[in-house]
Amino acid sequence: MKDKTTSTHHSGPWRHFWRSFFTTPSTFEEYQPYVPALKISLIYLFVSLFWIIMSDTIVEAILPNSLNLLWVNIFKGIIFVISTTLFIFFRISKDLRHISNLKSDKDSVHAALDQTNIIFSSYLESSPDIMVFSLDKEYRYLAFNSRHKYSVLREYGTEIYIGANAIEVLKDPDKASQLKADCDRAFEGEFFSSITTFGGNRPDSQSYWQRYFSPILNSERNPVGLTCFELNITPFKKAQEQNLFISYHDILTGLYNRRYFEEAIRKSDTAEELPISIILGDVNGLKMVNDAFGHHIGDKLLMKAADIIERACLNKGIAGRWGSDEFIILLPYHNAEEAVTLLDTIKAECSSTLVNSVPVDISFGLATKTFSEETIVSTMKSAEDRLNRNKIAESKSMRNNIIKTVMHALHEKSSREEAHSKRVGELCRKIGTAMNLPDVEINLLNLAGFLHDIGKIAIDDNILSKSGSLTEEEMASIRTHPEVGCRILRSSYDVSEISEAVLYHHERWDGSGYPEGLAGDQIPLHAQIIAVADSFDAMTGKRTYRDSMSTESAAKAIEEGAGSIYSPDVVNAFLKIVQTYEWGVDDFAL
């Protein structure tokens, strides 16, 4: 076997030689200079021998014993020299042209490769989002681009160079250990990727890089080094972290959301974390605040409540938003007494905090899991039941306080509105008495008259205080106040009975009013009474853009509107009051 291998080894060059002797090289590397020279020499030898032998034989046959044989030989020699010279010239020129073409092709390929290398190198050097470096198996730098060099310099204060040990450059032991482990994997022939960071310790100053490790293989396919490409994935990583944050946090308050809390409760439900206390909270009057002041104020109320709860739970437990107006607090290792102490802290701060004159009022329910036999579900149910009981007891006064706050805010907008509300309420009470209504209805009627314009809290201040007549757009805004007022009052159990009176007090007997165009007895009685009282006070009140009417003129206008604008029965009762001057207030004009 050994002899055969050796024979094959030595016969290889000879086969290559004879193949090149009979074929034309296709690349410059295949060209062997001695082959054309040998070809020309052999051809010249064969032609010369043939000429010498054959030419003398032919001449002797043609000119035997000729005296001109000398001249014939001279002429024959000249022909031989000229023919062989031409042959050698054309043969050599052909080979030279072929060689020139092969060299031109090689130069073109090299030029193209050089251009590609320049472009590739330029891309690697100029891109701020690509770092690349190569190491040998001793972790020494073989090559690196500028971005990697400056990143290492900025991060560790060390300028790297060819031959520097990449592991020793890293002053962070954890990062050095990780890089060594990654390099060792690549030296084993593995292709893989990992993620590393550059920058400070603060998350907002860090950049994230995806590393792609590739081993450098020799001709025997054995690793002799590695190349690492690093791509900047910071935007992608930040977006990923933001998506993760959003998936587990409430966007408005920044607290953990229900999804996160359900997982947290399940993970905390272990014997090691007993006792576990759970607190549920519900913001009182949020809907009323949204209707009265707008959702932006309601959102501020929720954010303030969240801030109070989160600060109170710092280093004690975790807080989250459980629903639209509900919060939850999870307190591992806290018994009921400790949870009550924390709850008292939250309540105390809430009671002293106002948002747009509205107090932050939250009803709470607390339950504690003390034994492993109890389920966390039953603890949650107990906390929810206690919350519902507390909310019924506490939210009633809260809603009344919000209504008072709304009216106070409205009257602060316009002192004219405050006087108007009081006079309409008083006149409604008088009309109800004249119509022999029960005392309970008269009291409700008086309150309805006082609150009939509560929806104006949502109207722009410039419109309410405008001295001149209103535009169509401003009038459209004014016409929304009955519906807004109705929504506010329906949120309160104490005054929801009068919400319809507020909603329909601008309806007209003939159906030409708003918001629904009701007619006749479709209009609730209390709304019919408010319509008369409201119109009379508006006629007799002072306005900057018109003079006020006398009580007689206003009463006559009301009387003329009976059956078209106003209820005839209500107008009759109203006229009785006018005739006897039973006002209850001295003067209806401001």
SETIVO-485629 format. One line per 4 residues: for each residue z, x, y of C-alpha. Coordinates in steps of 0.05 Angstrom, whole numbers, plus 32768, in hexadecimal, padded with zeros to 4 digits. Each point is the difference from the previous one (the first is absolute). Example, Ala and Ser with C-alpha at 12.3 -4.5 7.8 and 13.67 -1.06 7.14 Angstrom:
BEGIN
809C/80F6/7FA6 | 7FF3/801B/8045
% end
This chain:
BEGIN
8000/8000/8000 | 8010/803A/802E | 7FBE/8023/7FF5 | 7FDA/7FBF/800C
8024/7FF5/8041 | 7FF2/8047/8018 | 7FB7/7FFA/7FED | 7FFB/7FBF/8027
8022/8020/803C | 7FCE/803A/8003 | 7FC3/7FD5/7FF2 | 800E/7FD3/803C
7FE5/802F/8036 | 7FC2/800E/7FD7 | 7FF1/7FB6/7FF9 | 800B/7FF8/804B
7FD2/803B/800C | 7FC6/7FE7/7FD5 | 8008/7FBA/801D | 7FFB/801A/8047
7FC5/802B/7FEB | 7FD6/7FC4/7FED | 801B/7FCC/8034 | 8006/7FFD/804C
8048/7FFF/801C | 8014/7FBE/8020 | 803B/801B/8028 | 800F/8041/8023
8039/800F/7FD0 | 7FD0/7FFE/7FC5 | 7FD2/8034/8020 | 8003/8046/7FE0
7FDA/8036/8028 | 7FEF/802C/7FC4 | 7FDA/7FC8/7FDD | 7FC4/7FFC/8032
7FFE/804C/8004 | 7FFD/8005/7FB4 | 7FCB/7FCA/7FFD | 7FD3/8025/8033
800B/8043/7FDE | 7FED/7FE5/7FBB | 7FC3/7FDC/801B | 7FEA/803F/8024
800A/8028/7FC0 | 7FD7/7FD0/7FD5 | 7FC8/7FFA/8034 | 7FFD/804B/800A
7FFB/800F/7FB5 | 7FCC/7FC9/7FF8 | 7FD7/801A/803A | 8002/8049/7FEA
7FED/7FF1/7FB8 | 7FCE/7FC9/800C | 7FDF/801C/803F | 7FF1/8044/7FE0
7FE4/7FDF/7FC1 | 7FD4/7FD1/8029 | 7FE6/8038/802D | 7FF0/802E/7FC5
7FDB/7FC7/7FDE | 7FD8/7FF0/803E | 7FF3/8047/8019 | 8000/8031/7FC6
7FF5/8049/8016 | 7FF8/7FE8/8048 | 8003/8032/8039 | 801E/7FCA/802D
803E/7FF8/7FD5 | 802B/8021/8035 | 7FED/7FCF/8035 | 8009/7FC6/7FD0
8047/8017/7FF0 | 800F/8007/804A | 7FE7/7FBB/800F | 8025/7FE5/7FC3
8041/801F/801A | 7FF6/7FE1/8045 | 7FF6/7FBB/7FE1 | 803F/8009/7FD5
802B/8014/803C | 7FE8/7FC7/802C | 8008/7FCB/7FCA | 8046/8017/7FEA
8015/8006/8049 | 7FEA/7FB8/800E | 8021/7FE7/7FC1 | 8042/8023/800F
7FFE/7FE7/8049 | 7FF6/7FB7/7FED | 8032/8004/7FC7 | 8036/8020/802B
7FF3/7FD1/803B | 8007/7FC4/7FD2 | 8043/8018/7FE7 | 8017/8010/8046
7FED/7FBB/8019 | 8025/7FE1/7FC6 | 803D/802B/800E | 7FFD/7FEF/804A
7FFF/7FB6/7FF0 | 803A/8006/7FD0 | 8028/8026/8035 | 7FEF/7FCC/8036
8018/7FC9/7FD2 | 8041/8026/7FF5 | 8009/800C/804A | 7FF5/7FB6/800E
8034/7FEC/7FCD | 8031/8032/801C | 7FF2/7FE7/8047 | 800B/7FB9/7FEA
8041/8013/7FDD | 8017/8027/803D | 7FF2/7FC3/802C | 8025/7FD3/7FD1
803B/8030/7FFF | 8001/8002/804C | 8000/7FB4/8005 | 8035/7FF9/7FC9
802C/8035/8020 | 7FF7/7FE1/8044 | 8015/7FBC/7FE5 | 803D/801D/7FDE
8014/8026/803E | 7FF2/7FCA/8034 | 801E/7FC3/7FDD | 8048/7FF2/8016
800B/7FD6/7FC2 | 7FEE/8034/7FCA | 8028/803C/7FEA | 7FE9/802E/7FC7
801C/803F/7FE1 | 7FF5/8029/7FC0 | 8034/8028/7FDA | 7FFE/8031/7FC7
802F/7FFC/7FC5 | 8034/8028/8026 | 8002/7FC8/8035 | 7FDE/802F/8032
7FCE/7FE5/8033 | 7FB7/800D/7FF0 | 7FE5/7FD4/8039 | 8016/7FC9/8030
7FE4/7FDA/803B | 801C/8000/8047 | 8020/7FBB/7FFB | 802B/8017/7FC6
8012/8041/8022 | 8017/7FDE/8040 | 8025/7FC9/7FDB | 8029/8034/7FD9
800C/8026/8041 | 8018/7FC2/8025 | 802A/7FE8/7FC5 | 8021/8041/7FEA
7FF3/8031/8039 | 7FDC/8031/7FD1 | 7FB7/8016/8008 | 7FDE/8004/7FBC
7FCC/8034/7FEC | 7FD4/8011/7FC4 | 802F/801A/7FCB | 803E/7FDE/801B
802B/7FDC/7FCC | 7FFA/7FB5/800D | 8042/7FF0/7FDF | 8028/8032/8028
7FE2/7FE6/8041 | 8021/7FBC/7FF7 | 8047/8002/801B | 8011/7FBB/7FE5
801A/800C/7FB8 | 7FEC/7FBB/7FEA | 7FB8/8007/8019 | 7FFB/8046/7FE4
8017/7FE8/7FBC | 7FCF/7FC5/8002 | 7FC5/802D/8013 | 8010/8031/7FC8
8004/7FC7/7FCD | 7FBD/7FE5/8019 | 7FDF/8045/7FFD | 801A/800B/7FB9
7FE0/7FBF/7FEB | 7FBD/8016/801E | 8006/8044/7FDE | 8006/7FDB/7FBE
7FBA/7FE4/800E | 8016/7FBB/8019 | 7FDC/7FDA/8038 | 8031/7FD3/8026
8018/7FE9/8044 | 8043/7FFA/8024 | 801B/7FED/8045 | 8025/802E/8031
8017/7FFA/8048 | 7FFC/802A/803E | 8027/7FF7/8040 | 8048/7FF4/8015
8037/7FDA/7FDD | 7FF3/7FC2/802A | 7FD1/7FCE/7FDC | 7FD7/7FF5/803F
7FF0/804B/8006 | 7FEB/800B/7FB7 | 7FB9/8004/7FE6 | 7FEE/7FF1/7FB8
7FCE/8029/7FD8 | 7FE0/7FF3/7FBC | 7FF8/8040/7FD9 | 7FC8/8008/7FCD
800C/803C/7FD2 | 7FC5/801E/7FD9 | 8005/803F/7FD4 | 7FCF/8039/800A
7FE1/8012/7FBD | 7FE0/8041/7FEA | 7FC3/8007/7FD3 | 802C/7FF4/7FC3
801A/7FBF/801F | 8045/801D/800A | 8027/7FF1/8041 | 8005/803D/802F
8017/7FDA/803E | 7FFD/7FBE/8023 | 7FE2/7FDD/803C | 8026/7FC9/8024
7FE0/7FCD/802F | 8030/7FDB/802D | 7FEA/7FBF/8022 | 8026/7FDF/8039
8016/7FBB/7FE7 | 8032/7FF2/8038 | 7FDD/7FC1/801B | 7FFA/7FE4/7FBA
8049/8013/7FF0 | 8019/7FE1/8041 | 7FDA/7FC0/7FF2 | 801C/7FFF/7FB9
8047/8009/801A | 7FF4/7FCA/8034 | 7FE7/7FD0/7FCB | 803C/8010/7FD5
802E/7FF4/803C | 7FDF/7FBE/800F | 8005/7FEA/7FB8 | 804C/8009/8001
8011/7FF2/8048 | 7FFE/7FC5/8030 | 7FCF/800F/8037 | 8027/7FDC/8037
8046/801A/7FF4 | 7FF3/8040/7FD9 | 8033/7FEB/7FCC | 7FF1/8000/7FB6
7FDA/7FC1/7FEA | 800E/7FD0/7FC7 | 7FD3/8026/7FCF | 8029/803F/8009
8042/7FDB/7FFD | 7FF0/7FDD/7FBF | 7FF5/8045/7FE0 | 803D/801E/8022
802D/7FC8/7FE7 | 7FE6/8007/7FBA | 800C/804C/8001 | 8046/7FF8/801E
8015/7FCE/7FCB | 8026/8033/7FD7 | 8049/8008/7FEC | 8003/8043/8025
7FF4/7FDF/8044 | 8034/7FC8/7FF9 | 8019/7FDE/8028 | 7FBF/7FEA/8021
8002/7FD2/803D | 7FC5/7FD8/801A | 7FFD/7FE1/8045 | 7FCB/7FCE/8015
7FF5/7FEF/8049 | 7FD7/7FCA/8023 | 7FF1/8002/804B | 8014/7FBE/801F
7FD1/7FDB/802F | 7FC4/802E/7FF7 | 7FCE/7FC7/7FFF | 801E/7FE3/803F
7FFC/8043/8023 | 7FB7/8008/7FEA | 7FEF/7FBA/801B | 8027/8008/8040
7FF2/8048/8015 | 7FC5/8014/7FD4 | 7FFA/8028/7FC0 | 8005/8042/8025
8048/7FEF/8013 | 800D/7FE9/7FB9 | 7FE6/8042/7FE6 | 802E/8026/8031
803A/7FD7/7FE5 | 7FEF/8013/7FB8 | 7FF7/804A/8013 | 8043/8001/8024
8022/7FDF/7FC4 | 7FE0/8033/7FD1 | 8016/803A/802C | 8048/7FE8/8000
8001/7FF6/7FB4 | 7FDE/8043/7FF2 | 8030/8028/802B | 803C/7FDE/7FE0
7FE6/8011/7FBA | 7FF3/8049/800E | 801A/802C/7FC7 | 801F/7FC2/7FE0
7FC7/7FD8/7FE2 | 7FB9/7FEA/800D | 7FE7/7FC6/802B | 7FBF/7FDA/7FFC
7FDB/7FC2/8017 | 8003/7FCC/7FC9 | 7FD7/7FC9/8021 | 7FE4/7FEA/8043
8045/7FF9/8020 | 802B/801B/7FC7 | 801F/8044/7FF5 | 8021/8020/7FC3
8033/8038/7FF8 | 800C/8024/7FBE | 8043/8025/7FFC | 800A/8027/7FC0
8047/801A/7FF4 | 801B/7FCC/8033 | 8033/7FCB/7FED | 8005/7FBD/8024
8035/8018/8032 | 7FD5/803C/8015 | 7FC3/7FD3/8006 | 8027/7FCF/802D
8014/803A/802D | 7FB8/8014/8009 | 7FEC/7FB7/800C | 8035/7FFA/8037
7FE2/803D/8022 | 7FBA/7FE0/7FFF | 801A/7FBD/801A | 8027/8021/8039
7FC2/8025/8019 | 7FD4/7FC2/7FF8 | 802F/7FD6/802A | 7FFA/8031/803B
7FB5/8008/7FFC | 7FCF/7FD3/8026 | 7FB4/7FFC/7FFC | 7FE2/7FDB/803B
8044/7FDF/800B | 8002/7FE9/7FB7 | 8039/801D/7FD6 | 7FF0/8022/7FBE
8020/7FCE/7FD1 | 7FFD/800A/7FB4 | 8020/7FD9/7FC8 | 8014/802A/7FC4
8011/7FF6/7FB6 | 8023/8035/7FD7 | 800C/8009/7FB6 | 8018/803B/7FD5
7FF0/8013/7FB8 | 8040/8020/7FE3 | 7FF5/7FFF/7FB6 | 7FC6/8015/7FD4
8000/7FBC/7FDE | 7FE9/7FDF/8041 | 7FB6/7FFF/800F | 7FE3/8016/8042
7FD9/7FBF/8002 | 8041/7FD7/8000 | 801B/802E/8037 | 7FC3/7FF2/802A
8006/7FB5/7FF4 | 8049/8001/8017 | 7FEE/8026/803F | 7FC8/7FCE/800E
802E/7FC3/7FF5 | 8034/801C/8030 | 7FC9/800F/8033 | 7FE8/7FB8/7FFE
8047/7FE4/8009 | 800D/802E/803A | 7FBD/7FF1/8020 | 800E/7FB5/8001
8042/800C/8023 | 7FE8/8034/8031 | 7FB8/7FF0/8012 | 8011/7FBD/8020
8024/801F/803A | 7FCD/8037/8004 | 7FC7/7FD0/800A | 8026/7FDB/8036
800D/8042/8022 | 7FB6/8011/7FFD | 7FEE/7FBE/8020 | 8032/800D/8038
7FE2/8046/8007 | 7FBA/7FE4/8004 | 8013/7FCD/8035 | 8025/8035/8027
7FC4/802D/7FFD | 7FD2/7FC7/8016 | 802D/7FEF/803B | 8003/8049/8014
7FB4/7FFF/8003 | 8002/7FC5/8030 | 803C/7FE0/8022 | 7FD3/7FC3/800B
7FFC/7FF7/7FB4 | 804C/7FFF/7FFA | 8009/7FCA/8034 | 7FC5/7FD9/7FE3
801E/8002/7FBA | 8044/7FE7/8018 | 7FE2/7FC6/8028 | 7FD1/7FE9/7FC9
803A/8001/7FCE | 802C/7FD7/802F | 7FC9/7FCD/800F | 7FF1/7FF9/7FB5
8049/7FF0/7FF4 | 7FFE/7FCA/8036 | 7FC0/7FE1/7FE4 | 801D/7FFF/7FBA
803E/7FDD/801A | 7FD5/7FCD/8026 | 7FDB/7FF2/7FBE | 8043/7FF5/7FDC
7FF5/8038/7FCE | 803A/8017/7FD4 | 802D/8037/801C | 7FE9/8031/7FCB
7FB7/7FF6/8014 | 8012/8005/804A | 8021/8043/7FF4 | 7FC3/8019/7FD9
7FD3/7FE5/8036 | 8027/8025/8035 | 7FFA/8041/7FD8 | 7FB6/7FF4/7FF3
7FF4/7FF7/804A | 8025/8041/800F | 7FD8/8026/7FCB | 7FBC/7FDE/8008
7FE0/803E/8021 | 8021/8035/7FD3 | 7FBA/8013/7FE7 | 7FEF/801B/8045
8026/803F/7FEC | 7FBF/8016/7FDF | 7FD7/7FF4/8040 | 7FEF/803C/802C
8030/8008/803B | 7FC6/8004/8031 | 7FE8/7FBC/7FEB | 8045/7FE0/8005
800D/801D/8045 | 7FBA/7FF6/801B | 8002/7FE0/8045 | 7FB9/7FE3/8000
7FDD/7FD0/7FD1 | 7FF2/8019/7FB9 | 7FBD/8012/7FE2 | 7FE5/7FDE/7FC2
8014/803C/7FD6 | 8046/8000/801D | 8005/7FB5/7FF4 | 7FEC/800B/7FB7
8039/8032/7FFA | 8031/7FCE/801F | 7FEA/7FCA/7FCF | 8019/802B/7FC5
8049/7FFA/8015 | 8010/7FBE/7FDB | 7FEB/801E/7FBD | 8025/8041/800C
803E/7FD9/8014 | 7FFB/7FD5/7FC2 | 7FFD/803D/7FD3 | 803C/801F/8021
802A/7FC1/7FF9 | 7FEB/7FF2/7FB9 | 801F/8043/7FED | 8044/7FE5/8012
8022/7FCC/7FD4 | 8029/7FE6/803B | 7FC6/7FEE/802D | 7FC5/7FF5/7FD0
8006/7FB4/800C | 7FE9/8008/8047 | 7FC5/802F/7FF0 | 7FCF/7FC6/7FFC
8016/7FE7/8044 | 7FF0/8045/801D | 7FBE/8004/7FDA | 7FE5/7FBD/801A
801D/7FFA/8046 | 7FBB/800C/801E | 7FDE/7FC9/7FD8 | 7FE6/7FC5/8028
8004/7FB6/7FF0 | 7FB4/7FF8/7FFF | 7FF7/803D/7FD2 | 7FE6/8030/8035
803A/8031/7FFB | 800D/803E/7FD6 | 800A/8022/7FCF | 7FEA/7FCA/7FCE
7FE6/7FC7/802B | 8032/7FCC/7FE6 | 7FFF/7FBB/801F | 8031/7FC5/8009
8038/7FFC/7FCE | 7FE5/803B/7FDA | 8026/8029/8034 | 804A/8008/7FEE
802E/7FDA/802F | 8025/803E/8018 | 7FBD/8020/8012 | 7FEC/7FC1/8027
8041/8005/8028 | 7FF9/804B/800E | 7FB8/7FF4/8018 | 8018/7FD1/8036
803B/802C/8015 | 7FD6/803F/8000 | 7FC9/7FE1/802B | 8031/7FE2/8032
8023/8043/800A | 7FBE/8024/8007 | 7FE9/7FCF/8035 | 8040/8004/8029
8009/804C/7FF7 | 7FE9/8031/8034 | 7FC2/802B/7FF2 | 7FE3/8037/802B
7FBA/7FE3/7FF9 | 8013/7FB7/8011 | 8035/7FD6/8021 | 8033/7FDA/7FD7
7FFB/7FB4/7FFB | 8037/7FD1/8015 | 8027/7FDC/7FCA | 7FDF/7FBE/8013
7FB9/801D/7FFC | 800F/8023/7FBE | 801F/7FC0/7FE3 | 7FC3/7FD8/8016
7FD1/8033/7FDF | 8028/7FFB/7FBF | 7FFD/7FB4/8004 | 7FB4/8002/8009
7FFA/802C/7FC3 | 8024/7FCE/7FD2 | 7FD4/7FEC/7FC6 | 7FCE/8039/800C
8029/803F/8007 | 8047/7FE9/7FF1 | 8023/7FCF/7FD2 | 800A/7FBD/8024
8046/7FF8/7FE3 | 8016/8045/8016 | 7FE2/7FF5/8045 | 8027/7FBF/8008
8041/8023/7FEE | 7FF0/8038/8030 | 7FF2/7FD0/8039 | 8045/7FE1/7FF7
801F/8044/800B | 7FD5/800D/803E | 8012/7FBC/801E | 804B/800D/7FF7
7FFB/804A/800F | 8028/8012/7FC3 | 7FEB/8049/8000 | 803B/8029/7FE9
7FE5/8036/802D | 7FFD/7FFF/804B | 7FB8/8012/800B | 7FC4/800B/7FD3
7FDE/802F/802F | 800D/804B/7FFD
% end
